[in-house]
Amino acid sequence: MRTLISTAFISLDGVVEAPGGEPGYRNSGWTFKDVDFLPEAFEIKGREQQEATAMLLGRVSYEAFSPVWPGMADFADYKAMPKYVVSTTLTEDALVSNWGETTILRSLDEVAALKETEGGPIIVHGSAALNQSLSDAGLIDRYHLLVFPLLLGAGKRLFSATDKDTQKLKLVEHEAYPNGLQKNVFDVVR
C-alpha cells in the first residue's frame, strides 16, 4: 500500500490559500511577504521531491501549477513523476504535454485504488478542497506542515469543518526556526 502525504504551507489559524501569490485572495503571497526567508526551514520541500514517486492534485491546483512548475528548476524532480488529478470536470485535452504522464481520477474511490498499487509515496500539493475530502475519507497517511506564525482569518483551510470522529496524529518530526516557522510531520494513527 502506498503512503499518501499531504504537504502544506499553513498559517497558525489553518489557512492554506494562495501562499505563493496566486491571484484573488486578500493575503496572497503570505509565505514570502510577512516572514523572513530561512532556507533551512524549507529543507523538507527538497526531501519531498526525492522521496515521492507520484503527485496527486485537485483540478484548481493542477491548473495553477501545470503552466509554471514544469519549467522551474526548483521543481525539476516533479517533472518526470507521474501525476494524478482528481476532478469530475477536467478533460484530457486540458492537460499540459510538458509535465510528464498525467492521469485524471474521477472519485475518491479511484484515489483509494491508486493507494493499493505498488510504488512509493504519493505527495499532495495545494488542493485545499481535495485535502479536506481525502482527510474526511481517511485516505491521508501523513502530513508535512510548515506552520507560519501568521493569523490570516478568512481563506481556504486545510481541514474541513465536518463533524467526525477524532482522528489521532503522531508527531514524528518537528523543528522550530528563528523566523517563527515550525515544521511538523504527523503520521495518521489508524
N, C-alpha and C positions, 0 to 999 in steps of 0.2 A: 504494500500500500504506500502511495506517495504522500509526502508531507505537504500540506497547503499552508504557506506562510503569508500572513498579511503584514505588509510593511507600510508605515505611515509617518509623516511629519504631522504632529498633533499638538494643538495648544493645550494648556492645562485644563481648559474647560471643554475639551473634546472635539474642537473644530479641526477639520482636515481640508476644508475648501480652499482652493487657489493658493497653495503655498508658494508656487513658483512664479506667480504673476499672471495667471490666467485671467482674462477679462470678465467683467460682470459681477465681481464681488468687492464689496467696500474695502476690505482689508487685504486685497490681493497682493501677493508677494511678501507676506508677513515673515517668511523664514529668513529673508536676507535684508529686509528693511529695518527690523527692530531688534535684532540680536547680532552681536559681533560674531563673525565667522571664525571658527576654530577647526582646521582640517581634521584634527584627531577625533572630533565629535562625529564625523561622517565616515569613519573607517568602516562601519558596518555596511554602508552602501556599496563599497567596492567588494566586500566579502560576499554580499548577497549575489552579485553578478557571477562570482566564482563558484558559489555553491548551488545556485538554482540551475535547473535543467529545462525549465519551461516558464512562461509568463502567462498569467491569467488577468484579463482586464474586462471592465464593463465597456459598453459602447461609447459613452461620453469620454472616458479616459483614453480609449483607443483612438477616437477622433482627435483628441488633443495631442497625444504623444506621437502618433504614427507619421505626421508630417515633419516632426522635428527630431525625434530620437534616432532614427536611422543614420543621420549624418553627424551625430555628436560623438566625439571621442570619449566623453565621459560614460557613454552607454554602449560602447563598442561590443562588449561581451553579450549584450542582449540581441544584437542584430541577427545572428545566425540561429538563435534559440527559437524553438517552436513557440508560437503564441496562440492563445485561445481567447476568443472574445465572446462573452456571454451577452446575447442580445436576441430579442424577438423581432427586431426591426431591421438590423443591419443586413445588407445584401452583399453577395460575393463581389460584385462589381465596385463596391465601395472600399474594398481592401487595397492597401498600397502594395506595390510589387517589389519594393526595395528594402523590405524589413523581414525577410525570411518567411518560412511557412506559417500561415495563419489559418486557423480553423474556427468557424463560428459554432458556438454551442447555444442551443435554444432553451435550455432549462437547467435548474439546479440538479436534476436527476442526471443530466449529462456530465455535470461537474463531478458528481459523486462517482460516476462510472470512470471518469478520467483518473480520479484518485486511486482507483482499483487497478490501474495499469502498472506495468513495470516502469521504473525510472526513478530519478531523483526528485528533489523538492521542486514545487511549483510556487512561484512568487506572485503575489497580487500587489500591484502598484495603483495608487489613486483609488478610483472606483468606489466612492462612498456608498452608493446605493447597493452595489454588489456586495461589498463587505458586510453591510447590515444583513442582507439576505443570507449570505454564507454563514455568518455567525449565528443567526437565529436558527438555521438549519443544522447547526453543529458540524459544519464542514471545515472550519479553520482549526488547524493543529497548533499553530504558533503565531505570536505577534512580535514584530520588531518595531518598537515605537521610539522615535526621537521626540521627546516631550519638550516643547518650547515654553519658557517662562512668560507666557502671554495669556491674557483673557480676551478673547475675540468676540464673545457674545454670540450674535446670530451667525449662522453658517452651517454648511453640511457637516454632519458629525459622523465619526467612525462607527459608533454603536447606535443601534436603534432604541426606540423608547418602548418596544414591545414588552408586554407583561409576560415574563417567562420565568422558569425555574432558574435558580442561581447556577451560574457557570463558574467553576473554580479554576483559577490560573495559578501556575507555579512559576515564580521568578527564577530564571536560570542564568541570567546575565544582567548586570547593571553597572552603570558608571555615571557620575555627575561631573560636569565640566565647569571651568571657571566662568563661562559666559551664561551659566544657568541652565543649559541644556542637560537633559537626562536621557540616557539610553536605558531602555527597559525591554528585556526579551522575556516573554512569558510563554510557557507551554500550556496548552489547554489540558486540564486534568479530566480524564474520562473514567 
